[in-house]
Amino acid sequence: MISFSPAPAAPTRTTETHEAVAADAFRRALAAHAAGVVVITAQSGGIPAGLTATSFSSVSLDPPLVSFYVDRSSTTWPSLSAADHFAVNILAGDQADLAARFARKGIDRFAPPTRWRPGPYGAPLLHDVSAHLICLPYETTEVGDHLLVAGLVVGADVHSPGHPLLYHQGRFGRFLAHPAS
């Protein structure tokens, strides 16, 4: 079994001539950036767990790696980190309710109306998503108040490569293609 274990914390980076930007200004600036939305799912001890992530990214083609960030205080992370594999459910443009459900605390995210099935290794695969990636834990590193989680992709299925769900200005939305010139 491969387990997630955080790498040793990197030394704090500071300079004597610069101060970090204020949190409010930082949040406002980042809200101008649109991000794709995924739900990371896993099963540990027979119990499904999952969370919404807008920090998902491809990392490498050789080997095939993807990554996402999770808040170190996440109550879902202990269950996800105990799993020997996880799934990345790439959400479609009409799945804002599903993204919001997996971002909520204190609810059973897998209860109806969530529709899902166990994947090839048992990780929950959500229905009607654009694509599924099955990943093995590859590396986890502490970065500020988050963990950077990298996964080795061992399976990929594209179901409907239509419009993706995006997160922008604190809201979920759909992608509109720019008219061809």
Long-range contacts (C-beta under 8 A, 24 or more apart in sequence): 1-84, 2-84, 2-136, 2-137, 3-81, 3-82, 3-84, 3-137, 4-80, 4-81, 4-82, 4-137, 4-140, 4-149, 5-140, 6-140, 6-141, 6-142, 6-147, 7-139, 7-140, 7-141, 7-142, 8-142, 9-142, 10-141, 10-142, 10-143, 31-168, 31-169, 31-170, 32-168, 32-169, 33-168, 34-166, 34-167, 34-168, 34-173, 35-166, 35-167, 35-168, 36-90, 36-91, 36-164, 36-165, 36-166, 36-167, 37-91, 37-95, 37-99, 37-164, 37-165, 37-166, 37-167, 37-172, 38-68, 38-88, 38-89, 38-90, 38-91, 39-88, 39-89, 39-91, 39-98, 39-99, 39-102, 39-126, 39-129, 40-68, 40-70, 40-80, 40-86, 40-87, 40-88, 40-89, 41-86, 41-87, 41-89, 41-116, 41-123, 41-124, 41-125, 41-126, 42-79, 42-80, 42-83, 42-85, 42-86, 42-87, 42-123, 42-124, 43-83, 43-118, 43-122, 43-123, 43-124, 44-79, 44-80, 44-82, 44-83, 45-82, 47-79, 48-109, 48-110, 48-116, 48-124, 49-76, 49-79, 49-80, 49-83, 50-76, 50-80, 50-89, 50-102, 50-109, 50-110, 50-124, 51-76, 51-77, 51-80, 51-102, 51-103, 52-99, 52-100, 52-102, 52-103, 54-167, 56-88, 56-90, 59-150, 63-152, 64-152, 64-153, 65-138, 65-150, 65-151, 65-152, 65-153, 66-133, 66-135, 66-150, 66-151, 66-153, 67-148, 67-149, 67-150, 67-151, 68-149, 69-143, 69-146, 69-147, 69-148, 69-149, 70-146, 70-147, 70-149, 71-145, 71-146, 71-147, 72-142, 72-145, 72-146, 72-147, 73-145, 75-105, 77-147, 81-137, 81-140, 83-123, 83-137, 84-121, 84-136, 84-137, 85-121, 85-122, 85-123, 85-134, 85-135, 85-136, 85-137, 85-154, 86-123, 86-134, 86-135, 86-137, 86-151, 87-119, 87-123, 87-124, 87-125, 87-132, 87-133, 87-134, 87-135, 88-132, 88-133, 88-135, 88-151, 89-125, 89-126, 89-129, 89-132, 90-129, 90-130, 90-131, 90-132, 90-133, 90-164, 91-126, 91-129, 91-130, 91-164, 91-165, 92-128, 92-129, 92-130, 92-160, 92-162, 92-163, 92-164, 92-165, 93-162, 93-163, 93-164, 93-165, 93-166, 93-174, 93-175, 94-165, 94-174, 95-128, 95-129, 95-165, 96-165, 96-172, 96-173, 98-126, 99-165, 99-167, 99-172, 100-172, 119-155, 120-155, 128-159, 128-160, 129-159, 130-158, 130-159, 130-160, 130-161, 130-162, 130-164, 131-156, 131-157, 131-158, 131-159, 131-161, 132-156, 132-157, 132-159
